[in-house]
Amino acid sequence: MTSPRDRDRRPKREHGGEDVQVPKADFRSYYGRQIVKTPVWRHDVPAYLFTGGLAAGSSLLAAGADLTGRPKTRRAARLAALGALGVSTYFLINDLGRPERFHHMLRVAKPTSPMSMGTWILSAIGGAAGLAAVTEARPRGIIGAAGRAAGLGAAALAPALATYTAVLIADTAAPSWHAARDDLPFAFAGSALASGAAVGLIAAPPSEGGPARALAVGGVALELAATHRIEHGLGLLSEPYRTGKAGRLLRAARRLNLAGAAGALLGRRSRVLSALSGAALLAGSLATRFGIFEAGVASTRDPKYVVEPQKAAGQRTRSVGPAAGTSSPTTG
């Protein structure tokens, strides 16, 4: 005679008469816990992403203005680059917790570490941008030539400063950051160009605004193209970029960037409209950095963003089957 417990253990039969020994697996996280830890980074990090991009874009604008004879734009961009680098260094040191950690990171150079390379890039461009800004006190003769050389050096390092932070966050376990590793550098580069253009639109007269307007349109176009791919081209891992706080920030960034680019084109003779366009571009760049940051954090909190892509990758691998030219173990 069987007990009720033994009867419950017997395999059940479906309509087709097939015994179902194991119920269909339905993923649940272990006791509802996260699989990937949420980054401990505070909001110093997205602020650091923004100020680093602003410094890079301003350095490029300053070099272009210097080479094309736009002294007011050059002066504003050099000072903005130096100020942004100073603030960026503060955010980095504050996030590290103790100031001496920044110094300790300069003891070695580790090419495989984005943080190590970023520290060296920040230090190098900081010295060049600082020298270029100081020469604005007397931008003639030998001092002016030194300022030009330093400004060109800062511009040469600007692309690395603008994009290494994208590599930094993509080189983590946050699913939506890692999945966007191919597009994040382009999004950050476009955002840096747009924020650098904003400096010229705000501080320089419209007569010198040609390079800033071109930089604004190009930067916005690059950023929008990259963020569109991120928001729609990653499958399930695009979802955190479209929903919640990150989705609201990125939608606001898109509107601000489009308004800023349009204003840059229409405000060729209006100082007020140019300044408003620059303010919109700065706000858009800031919203982009915070939106991308929030999306990566959100993707660590739901286990489905870790498990479902892995399951899909495993299914794709199994569907390929045995390699060409090999026989299946079940065939003669």
BALOBA-1460 file (C-alpha; in Angstrom, 3 decimals):
// residues 332
<rec num="1" residu="m" x="0.000" y="0.000" z="0.000"/>
<rec num="2" residu="t" x="1.464" y="3.329" z="-1.037"/>
<rec num="3" residu="s" x="1.389" y="6.458" z="1.014"/>
<rec num="4" residu="p" x="0.032" y="9.787" z="-0.295"/>
<rec num="5" residu="r" x="3.616" y="11.080" z="-0.429"/>
<rec num="6" residu="d" x="4.695" y="8.168" z="-2.640"/>
<rec num="7" residu="r" x="1.739" y="8.748" z="-4.929"/>
<rec num="8" residu="d" x="2.754" y="12.409" z="-5.298"/>
<rec num="9" residu="r" x="6.234" y="11.319" z="-6.387"/>
<rec num="10" residu="r" x="4.972" y="9.207" z="-9.274"/>
<rec num="11" residu="p" x="5.614" y="10.729" z="-12.737"/>
<rec num="12" residu="k" x="2.587" y="12.478" z="-14.126"/>
<rec num="13" residu="r" x="1.230" y="11.878" z="-17.592"/>
<rec num="14" residu="e" x="0.336" y="14.577" z="-20.080"/>
<rec num="15" residu="h" x="-2.414" y="14.252" z="-22.688"/>
<rec num="16" residu="g" x="-0.102" y="12.388" z="-25.060"/>
<rec num="17" residu="g" x="0.662" y="9.754" z="-22.451"/>
<rec num="18" residu="e" x="4.335" y="10.795" z="-22.076"/>
<rec num="19" residu="d" x="5.793" y="10.643" z="-18.628"/>
<rec num="20" residu="v" x="7.095" y="13.985" z="-17.424"/>
<rec num="21" residu="q" x="9.815" y="13.239" z="-14.923"/>
<rec num="22" residu="v" x="10.950" y="16.859" z="-14.345"/>
<rec num="23" residu="p" x="8.783" y="19.973" z="-14.597"/>
<rec num="24" residu="k" x="9.781" y="22.637" z="-17.090"/>
<rec num="25" residu="a" x="12.553" y="24.775" z="-15.648"/>
<rec num="26" residu="d" x="11.587" y="28.272" z="-14.687"/>
<rec num="27" residu="f" x="14.486" y="30.457" z="-13.662"/>
<rec num="28" residu="r" x="14.461" y="32.047" z="-10.239"/>
<rec num="29" residu="s" x="17.437" y="33.710" z="-8.605"/>
<rec num="30" residu="y" x="18.866" y="32.121" z="-5.479"/>
<rec num="31" residu="y" x="16.576" y="33.277" z="-2.687"/>
<rec num="32" residu="g" x="15.689" y="36.279" z="-4.850"/>
<rec num="33" residu="r" x="19.213" y="37.649" z="-4.645"/>
<rec num="34" residu="q" x="21.152" y="39.441" z="-7.380"/>
<rec num="35" residu="i" x="23.637" y="37.478" z="-9.435"/>
<rec num="36" residu="v" x="25.860" y="40.478" z="-10.187"/>
<rec num="37" residu="k" x="26.663" y="43.007" z="-7.510"/>
<rec num="38" residu="t" x="25.523" y="46.565" z="-8.088"/>
<rec num="39" residu="p" x="28.486" y="48.924" z="-8.606"/>
<rec num="40" residu="v" x="29.483" y="50.770" z="-5.461"/>
<rec num="41" residu="w" x="30.238" y="53.865" z="-7.521"/>
<rec num="42" residu="r" x="28.473" y="57.010" z="-6.408"/>
<rec num="43" residu="h" x="27.279" y="59.841" z="-8.601"/>
<rec num="44" residu="d" x="30.830" y="61.174" z="-8.632"/>
<rec num="45" residu="v" x="31.441" y="58.689" z="-11.455"/>
<rec num="46" residu="p" x="28.850" y="59.929" z="-14.002"/>
<rec num="47" residu="a" x="29.870" y="63.479" z="-13.116"/>
<rec num="48" residu="y" x="33.456" y="62.444" z="-13.829"/>
<rec num="49" residu="l" x="32.349" y="60.978" z="-17.165"/>
<rec num="50" residu="f" x="30.745" y="64.300" z="-18.066"/>
<rec num="51" residu="t" x="33.595" y="66.592" z="-17.008"/>
<rec num="52" residu="g" x="36.167" y="64.401" z="-18.726"/>
<rec num="53" residu="g" x="34.195" y="64.599" z="-21.960"/>
<rec num="54" residu="l" x="33.803" y="68.352" z="-21.572"/>
<rec num="55" residu="a" x="37.561" y="68.750" z="-21.119"/>
<rec num="56" residu="a" x="38.264" y="66.616" z="-24.193"/>
<rec num="57" residu="g" x="35.783" y="68.474" z="-26.400"/>
<rec num="58" residu="s" x="37.022" y="71.860" z="-25.194"/>
<rec num="59" residu="s" x="40.643" y="70.906" z="-25.912"/>
<rec num="60" residu="l" x="39.749" y="69.979" z="-29.485"/>
<rec num="61" residu="l" x="37.800" y="73.195" z="-29.958"/>
<rec num="62" residu="a" x="40.660" y="75.269" z="-28.529"/>
<rec num="63" residu="a" x="43.193" y="73.717" z="-30.909"/>
<rec num="64" residu="g" x="40.940" y="74.285" z="-33.897"/>
<rec num="65" residu="a" x="40.272" y="77.874" z="-32.886"/>
<rec num="66" residu="d" x="43.997" y="78.506" z="-32.437"/>
<rec num="67" residu="l" x="44.844" y="77.168" z="-35.882"/>
<rec num="68" residu="t" x="42.074" y="79.163" z="-37.585"/>
<rec num="69" residu="g" x="42.678" y="82.502" z="-35.858"/>
<rec num="70" residu="r" x="39.729" y="82.685" z="-33.433"/>
<rec num="71" residu="p" x="41.349" y="84.032" z="-30.241"/>
<rec num="72" residu="k" x="38.187" y="84.485" z="-28.160"/>
<rec num="73" residu="t" x="37.008" y="80.960" z="-28.838"/>
<rec num="74" residu="r" x="40.501" y="79.633" z="-28.140"/>
<rec num="75" residu="r" x="40.710" y="81.448" z="-24.807"/>
<rec num="76" residu="a" x="37.268" y="80.311" z="-23.657"/>
<rec num="77" residu="a" x="37.893" y="76.706" z="-24.675"/>
<rec num="78" residu="r" x="41.324" y="76.527" z="-23.045"/>
<rec num="79" residu="l" x="39.993" y="77.874" z="-19.768"/>
<rec num="80" residu="a" x="36.991" y="75.558" z="-19.916"/>
<rec num="81" residu="a" x="39.254" y="72.558" z="-20.544"/>
<rec num="82" residu="l" x="41.447" y="73.425" z="-17.571"/>
<rec num="83" residu="g" x="38.448" y="73.981" z="-15.295"/>
<rec num="84" residu="a" x="36.774" y="70.744" z="-16.391"/>
<rec num="85" residu="l" x="39.988" y="68.791" z="-15.824"/>
<rec num="86" residu="g" x="40.309" y="70.233" z="-12.333"/>
<rec num="87" residu="v" x="36.758" y="69.250" z="-11.445"/>
<rec num="88" residu="s" x="37.216" y="65.860" z="-13.104"/>
<rec num="89" residu="t" x="40.300" y="65.170" z="-11.003"/>
<rec num="90" residu="y" x="38.362" y="66.065" z="-7.868"/>
<rec num="91" residu="f" x="35.554" y="63.650" z="-8.737"/>
<rec num="92" residu="l" x="38.040" y="60.866" z="-9.449"/>
<rec num="93" residu="i" x="39.977" y="61.363" z="-6.211"/>
<rec num="94" residu="n" x="36.757" y="61.679" z="-4.213"/>
<rec num="95" residu="d" x="35.493" y="58.398" z="-5.632"/>
<rec num="96" residu="l" x="38.787" y="56.668" z="-4.832"/>
<rec num="97" residu="g" x="38.207" y="57.608" z="-1.195"/>
<rec num="98" residu="r" x="41.726" y="58.757" z="-0.277"/>
<rec num="99" residu="p" x="43.840" y="61.275" z="-2.230"/>
<rec num="100" residu="e" x="46.994" y="59.179" z="-1.998"/>
<rec num="101" residu="r" x="45.378" y="56.426" z="-4.079"/>
<rec num="102" residu="f" x="45.540" y="58.677" z="-7.129"/>
<rec num="103" residu="h" x="49.254" y="59.144" z="-6.536"/>
<rec num="104" residu="h" x="49.772" y="55.407" z="-6.034"/>
<rec num="105" residu="m" x="48.126" y="54.660" z="-9.392"/>
<rec num="106" residu="l" x="50.840" y="56.696" z="-11.088"/>
<rec num="107" residu="r" x="53.554" y="54.378" z="-9.786"/>
<rec num="108" residu="v" x="52.842" y="51.893" z="-12.568"/>
<rec num="109" residu="a" x="51.376" y="51.952" z="-16.056"/>
<rec num="110" residu="k" x="49.248" y="48.911" z="-16.826"/>
<rec num="111" residu="p" x="47.990" y="48.884" z="-20.443"/>
<rec num="112" residu="t" x="45.396" y="46.201" z="-19.670"/>
<rec num="113" residu="s" x="43.775" y="48.359" z="-16.982"/>
<rec num="114" residu="p" x="41.444" y="51.132" z="-18.228"/>
<rec num="115" residu="m" x="41.681" y="52.834" z="-14.834"/>
<rec num="116" residu="s" x="45.481" y="52.861" z="-14.902"/>
<rec num="117" residu="m" x="45.594" y="54.199" z="-18.451"/>
<rec num="118" residu="g" x="42.881" y="56.728" z="-17.655"/>
<rec num="119" residu="t" x="44.852" y="58.090" z="-14.724"/>
<rec num="120" residu="w" x="47.887" y="58.630" z="-16.940"/>
<rec num="121" residu="i" x="45.788" y="60.169" z="-19.720"/>
<rec num="122" residu="l" x="44.136" y="62.545" z="-17.259"/>
<rec num="123" residu="s" x="47.502" y="63.562" z="-15.807"/>
<rec num="124" residu="a" x="49.117" y="64.094" z="-19.203"/>
<rec num="125" residu="i" x="46.310" y="66.130" z="-20.707"/>
<rec num="126" residu="g" x="46.008" y="68.072" z="-17.454"/>
<rec num="127" residu="g" x="49.586" y="69.296" z="-17.760"/>
<rec num="128" residu="a" x="49.224" y="70.215" z="-21.421"/>
<rec num="129" residu="a" x="45.880" y="71.954" z="-20.978"/>
<rec num="130" residu="g" x="47.162" y="73.776" z="-17.919"/>
<rec num="131" residu="l" x="50.162" y="75.172" z="-19.782"/>
<rec num="132" residu="a" x="47.983" y="76.209" z="-22.707"/>
<rec num="133" residu="a" x="45.576" y="78.029" z="-20.405"/>
<rec num="134" residu="v" x="48.356" y="79.825" z="-18.523"/>
<rec num="135" residu="t" x="49.822" y="81.217" z="-21.750"/>
<rec num="136" residu="e" x="46.550" y="83.053" z="-22.377"/>
<rec num="137" residu="a" x="47.887" y="85.676" z="-19.970"/>
<rec num="138" residu="r" x="50.354" y="86.653" z="-22.719"/>
<rec num="139" residu="p" x="49.620" y="84.719" z="-25.923"/>
<rec num="140" residu="r" x="52.452" y="86.176" z="-28.025"/>
<rec num="141" residu="g" x="56.006" y="85.336" z="-28.990"/>
<rec num="142" residu="i" x="57.678" y="82.341" z="-27.390"/>
<rec num="143" residu="i" x="54.917" y="82.059" z="-24.782"/>
<rec num="144" residu="g" x="52.283" y="81.961" z="-27.488"/>
<rec num="145" residu="a" x="54.220" y="79.292" z="-29.385"/>
<rec num="146" residu="a" x="54.515" y="77.212" z="-26.213"/>
<rec num="147" residu="g" x="50.795" y="77.603" z="-25.657"/>
<rec num="148" residu="r" x="50.047" y="76.435" z="-29.173"/>
<rec num="149" residu="a" x="52.278" y="73.364" z="-28.761"/>
<rec num="150" residu="a" x="50.672" y="72.532" z="-25.434"/>
<rec num="151" residu="g" x="47.193" y="73.052" z="-26.871"/>
<rec num="152" residu="l" x="47.907" y="70.745" z="-29.788"/>
<rec num="153" residu="g" x="49.257" y="68.165" z="-27.368"/>
<rec num="154" residu="a" x="46.072" y="68.351" z="-25.310"/>
<rec num="155" residu="a" x="44.006" y="67.979" z="-28.477"/>
<rec num="156" residu="a" x="45.997" y="64.886" z="-29.460"/>
<rec num="157" residu="l" x="45.151" y="63.275" z="-26.104"/>
<rec num="158" residu="a" x="41.522" y="64.415" z="-26.157"/>
<rec num="159" residu="p" x="40.086" y="61.406" z="-28.071"/>
<rec num="160" residu="a" x="41.610" y="59.026" z="-25.538"/>
<rec num="161" residu="l" x="40.217" y="61.056" z="-22.640"/>
<rec num="162" residu="a" x="36.777" y="61.182" z="-24.232"/>
<rec num="163" residu="t" x="36.510" y="57.436" z="-24.851"/>
<rec num="164" residu="y" x="38.548" y="55.628" z="-22.208"/>
<rec num="165" residu="t" x="35.752" y="56.057" z="-19.665"/>
<rec num="166" residu="a" x="33.469" y="54.091" z="-21.995"/>
<rec num="167" residu="v" x="36.016" y="51.256" z="-21.980"/>
<rec num="168" residu="l" x="36.244" y="51.580" z="-18.200"/>
<rec num="169" residu="i" x="32.559" y="50.951" z="-17.534"/>
<rec num="170" residu="a" x="32.203" y="48.376" z="-20.329"/>
<rec num="171" residu="d" x="35.005" y="46.360" z="-18.734"/>
<rec num="172" residu="t" x="32.765" y="45.496" z="-15.781"/>
<rec num="173" residu="a" x="30.229" y="42.767" z="-15.060"/>
<rec num="174" residu="a" x="27.254" y="45.122" z="-15.478"/>
<rec num="175" residu="p" x="25.374" y="43.362" z="-18.302"/>
<rec num="176" residu="s" x="24.057" y="46.387" z="-20.196"/>
<rec num="177" residu="w" x="27.401" y="48.198" z="-20.063"/>
<rec num="178" residu="h" x="29.380" y="45.189" z="-21.217"/>
<rec num="179" residu="a" x="26.952" y="44.404" z="-24.026"/>
<rec num="180" residu="a" x="27.283" y="47.989" z="-25.341"/>
<rec num="181" residu="r" x="31.093" y="47.919" z="-25.379"/>
<rec num="182" residu="d" x="31.276" y="48.456" z="-29.154"/>
<rec num="183" residu="d" x="28.978" y="51.505" z="-29.169"/>
<rec num="184" residu="l" x="29.714" y="53.261" z="-25.879"/>
<rec num="185" residu="p" x="33.006" y="54.839" z="-27.086"/>
<rec num="186" residu="f" x="31.158" y="56.456" z="-30.020"/>
<rec num="187" residu="a" x="28.369" y="57.699" z="-27.738"/>
<rec num="188" residu="f" x="30.914" y="59.207" z="-25.350"/>
<rec num="189" residu="a" x="32.938" y="60.735" z="-28.180"/>
<rec num="190" residu="g" x="29.848" y="62.389" z="-29.661"/>
<rec num="191" residu="s" x="28.795" y="63.662" z="-26.259"/>
<rec num="192" residu="a" x="32.275" y="65.102" z="-25.667"/>
<rec num="193" residu="l" x="32.242" y="66.912" z="-29.013"/>
<rec num="194" residu="a" x="28.797" y="68.377" z="-28.323"/>
<rec num="195" residu="s" x="29.767" y="69.615" z="-24.857"/>
<rec num="196" residu="g" x="32.995" y="71.151" z="-26.182"/>
<rec num="197" residu="a" x="31.010" y="72.917" z="-28.900"/>
<rec num="198" residu="a" x="28.709" y="74.269" z="-26.208"/>
<rec num="199" residu="v" x="31.624" y="76.204" z="-24.717"/>
<rec num="200" residu="g" x="32.213" y="78.018" z="-27.996"/>
<rec num="201" residu="l" x="28.512" y="78.740" z="-28.489"/>
<rec num="202" residu="i" x="28.171" y="80.198" z="-24.988"/>
<rec num="203" residu="a" x="31.420" y="82.132" z="-24.608"/>
<rec num="204" residu="a" x="32.489" y="83.159" z="-28.107"/>
<rec num="205" residu="p" x="30.888" y="85.760" z="-30.397"/>
<rec num="206" residu="p" x="28.775" y="84.436" z="-33.290"/>
<rec num="207" residu="s" x="31.406" y="85.677" z="-35.760"/>
<rec num="208" residu="e" x="33.796" y="83.005" z="-34.423"/>
<rec num="209" residu="g" x="31.162" y="80.320" z="-34.004"/>
<rec num="210" residu="g" x="31.665" y="78.366" z="-37.245"/>
<rec num="211" residu="p" x="33.801" y="75.546" z="-35.798"/>
<rec num="212" residu="a" x="31.625" y="75.308" z="-32.699"/>
<rec num="213" residu="r" x="28.469" y="74.950" z="-34.798"/>
<rec num="214" residu="a" x="30.045" y="72.261" z="-36.976"/>
<rec num="215" residu="l" x="31.306" y="70.442" z="-33.872"/>
<rec num="216" residu="a" x="27.855" y="70.620" z="-32.297"/>
<rec num="217" residu="v" x="26.065" y="69.105" z="-35.284"/>
<rec num="218" residu="g" x="28.694" y="66.404" z="-35.797"/>
<rec num="219" residu="g" x="28.828" y="65.508" z="-32.111"/>
<rec num="220" residu="v" x="25.059" y="65.288" z="-31.755"/>
<rec num="221" residu="a" x="24.761" y="63.147" z="-34.883"/>
<rec num="222" residu="l" x="27.419" y="60.738" z="-33.636"/>
<rec num="223" residu="e" x="25.922" y="60.521" z="-30.166"/>
<rec num="224" residu="l" x="22.356" y="59.963" z="-31.387"/>
<rec num="225" residu="a" x="23.440" y="57.236" z="-33.802"/>
<rec num="226" residu="a" x="25.396" y="55.401" z="-31.113"/>
<rec num="227" residu="t" x="22.735" y="55.707" z="-28.407"/>
<rec num="228" residu="h" x="20.068" y="54.521" z="-30.858"/>
<rec num="229" residu="r" x="22.072" y="51.353" z="-31.463"/>
<rec num="230" residu="i" x="22.513" y="50.918" z="-27.721"/>
<rec num="231" residu="e" x="18.811" y="51.414" z="-26.992"/>
<rec num="232" residu="h" x="17.577" y="49.092" z="-29.749"/>
<rec num="233" residu="g" x="20.389" y="46.800" z="-30.865"/>
<rec num="234" residu="l" x="21.236" y="44.780" z="-27.753"/>
<rec num="235" residu="g" x="18.082" y="42.697" z="-27.453"/>
<rec num="236" residu="l" x="16.993" y="42.262" z="-23.846"/>
<rec num="237" residu="l" x="20.009" y="44.237" z="-22.599"/>
<rec num="238" residu="s" x="18.743" y="47.364" z="-24.375"/>
<rec num="239" residu="e" x="15.735" y="47.418" z="-22.064"/>
<rec num="240" residu="p" x="17.446" y="49.184" z="-19.118"/>
<rec num="241" residu="y" x="18.356" y="52.051" z="-21.473"/>
<rec num="242" residu="r" x="14.707" y="52.592" z="-22.414"/>
<rec num="243" residu="t" x="12.964" y="52.141" z="-19.087"/>
<rec num="244" residu="g" x="12.995" y="53.656" z="-15.632"/>
<rec num="245" residu="k" x="15.225" y="56.525" z="-14.646"/>
<rec num="246" residu="a" x="17.776" y="55.781" z="-17.368"/>
<rec num="247" residu="g" x="15.104" y="55.865" z="-20.066"/>
<rec num="248" residu="r" x="13.804" y="59.234" z="-18.866"/>
<rec num="249" residu="l" x="17.305" y="60.710" z="-18.790"/>
<rec num="250" residu="l" x="18.225" y="59.453" z="-22.243"/>
<rec num="251" residu="r" x="14.968" y="60.696" z="-23.772"/>
<rec num="252" residu="a" x="15.594" y="64.113" z="-22.204"/>
<rec num="253" residu="a" x="19.167" y="64.041" z="-23.537"/>
<rec num="254" residu="r" x="17.929" y="63.302" z="-27.029"/>
<rec num="255" residu="r" x="15.519" y="66.251" z="-26.996"/>
<rec num="256" residu="l" x="18.109" y="68.615" z="-25.541"/>
<rec num="257" residu="n" x="20.746" y="67.584" z="-28.066"/>
<rec num="258" residu="l" x="18.406" y="68.003" z="-31.019"/>
<rec num="259" residu="a" x="17.314" y="71.410" z="-29.728"/>
<rec num="260" residu="g" x="20.933" y="72.433" z="-29.184"/>
<rec num="261" residu="a" x="22.035" y="71.363" z="-32.660"/>
<rec num="262" residu="a" x="19.074" y="73.115" z="-34.280"/>
<rec num="263" residu="g" x="19.741" y="76.281" z="-32.299"/>
<rec num="264" residu="a" x="23.412" y="76.181" z="-33.262"/>
<rec num="265" residu="l" x="22.479" y="76.186" z="-36.933"/>
<rec num="266" residu="l" x="19.795" y="78.855" z="-36.602"/>
<rec num="267" residu="g" x="21.691" y="81.141" z="-34.236"/>
<rec num="268" residu="r" x="24.467" y="82.174" z="-36.565"/>
<rec num="269" residu="r" x="23.891" y="85.858" z="-35.822"/>
<rec num="270" residu="s" x="22.209" y="85.695" z="-32.432"/>
<rec num="271" residu="r" x="24.388" y="85.609" z="-29.319"/>
<rec num="272" residu="v" x="21.377" y="84.750" z="-27.154"/>
<rec num="273" residu="l" x="20.212" y="81.837" z="-29.297"/>
<rec num="274" residu="s" x="23.768" y="80.518" z="-29.535"/>
<rec num="275" residu="a" x="24.146" y="80.632" z="-25.762"/>
<rec num="276" residu="l" x="20.814" y="78.866" z="-25.246"/>
<rec num="277" residu="s" x="21.889" y="76.207" z="-27.722"/>
<rec num="278" residu="g" x="25.133" y="75.724" z="-25.837"/>
<rec num="279" residu="a" x="23.283" y="75.379" z="-22.541"/>
<rec num="280" residu="a" x="20.999" y="72.751" z="-24.091"/>
<rec num="281" residu="l" x="23.999" y="70.794" z="-25.376"/>
<rec num="282" residu="l" x="25.681" y="70.855" z="-21.965"/>
<rec num="283" residu="a" x="22.496" y="69.651" z="-20.284"/>
<rec num="284" residu="g" x="22.064" y="66.975" z="-22.946"/>
<rec num="285" residu="s" x="25.608" y="65.697" z="-22.478"/>
<rec num="286" residu="l" x="25.139" y="65.565" z="-18.714"/>
<rec num="287" residu="a" x="21.847" y="63.669" z="-19.092"/>
<rec num="288" residu="t" x="23.482" y="61.194" z="-21.476"/>
<rec num="289" residu="r" x="26.241" y="60.322" z="-19.019"/>
<rec num="290" residu="f" x="23.861" y="59.939" z="-16.084"/>
<rec num="291" residu="g" x="21.379" y="57.962" z="-18.210"/>
<rec num="292" residu="i" x="24.006" y="55.465" z="-19.349"/>
<rec num="293" residu="f" x="25.259" y="55.161" z="-15.776"/>
<rec num="294" residu="e" x="21.774" y="54.446" z="-14.428"/>
<rec num="295" residu="a" x="21.107" y="51.863" z="-17.154"/>
<rec num="296" residu="g" x="24.180" y="49.852" z="-16.225"/>
<rec num="297" residu="v" x="23.309" y="49.953" z="-12.538"/>
<rec num="298" residu="a" x="19.720" y="48.883" z="-13.248"/>
<rec num="299" residu="s" x="20.893" y="45.898" z="-15.306"/>
<rec num="300" residu="t" x="22.714" y="44.464" z="-12.280"/>
<rec num="301" residu="r" x="19.616" y="44.457" z="-10.096"/>
<rec num="302" residu="d" x="17.471" y="42.068" z="-12.155"/>
<rec num="303" residu="p" x="18.898" y="38.562" z="-12.594"/>
<rec num="304" residu="k" x="17.164" y="38.132" z="-15.954"/>
<rec num="305" residu="y" x="19.703" y="40.462" z="-17.576"/>
<rec num="306" residu="v" x="22.437" y="38.013" z="-16.579"/>
<rec num="307" residu="v" x="20.730" y="34.665" z="-17.160"/>
<rec num="308" residu="e" x="18.562" y="35.192" z="-20.230"/>
<rec num="309" residu="p" x="21.396" y="36.378" z="-22.541"/>
<rec num="310" residu="q" x="23.530" y="33.446" z="-21.360"/>
<rec num="311" residu="k" x="20.709" y="31.005" z="-22.066"/>
<rec num="312" residu="a" x="20.189" y="32.487" z="-25.528"/>
<rec num="313" residu="a" x="23.923" y="32.247" z="-26.265"/>
<rec num="314" residu="g" x="23.920" y="28.615" z="-25.136"/>
<rec num="315" residu="q" x="20.968" y="27.806" z="-27.370"/>
<rec num="316" residu="r" x="22.668" y="29.411" z="-30.353"/>
<rec num="317" residu="t" x="25.784" y="27.348" z="-29.687"/>
<rec num="318" residu="r" x="23.806" y="24.116" z="-29.466"/>
<rec num="319" residu="s" x="21.849" y="24.916" z="-32.614"/>
<rec num="320" residu="v" x="25.071" y="25.056" z="-34.645"/>
<rec num="321" residu="g" x="25.599" y="21.339" z="-34.003"/>
<rec num="322" residu="p" x="28.776" y="19.352" z="-34.636"/>
<rec num="323" residu="a" x="31.548" y="21.009" z="-36.575"/>
<rec num="324" residu="a" x="31.624" y="20.436" z="-40.308"/>
<rec num="325" residu="g" x="33.421" y="17.294" z="-41.329"/>
<rec num="326" residu="t" x="32.874" y="15.411" z="-38.051"/>
<rec num="327" residu="s" x="30.445" y="12.580" z="-37.479"/>
<rec num="328" residu="s" x="27.806" y="12.571" z="-34.818"/>
<rec num="329" residu="p" x="28.336" y="10.060" z="-32.003"/>
<rec num="330" residu="t" x="24.823" y="8.711" z="-32.706"/>
<rec num="331" residu="t" x="25.503" y="7.933" z="-36.378"/>
<rec num="332" residu="g" x="27.333" y="5.033" z="-37.943"/>
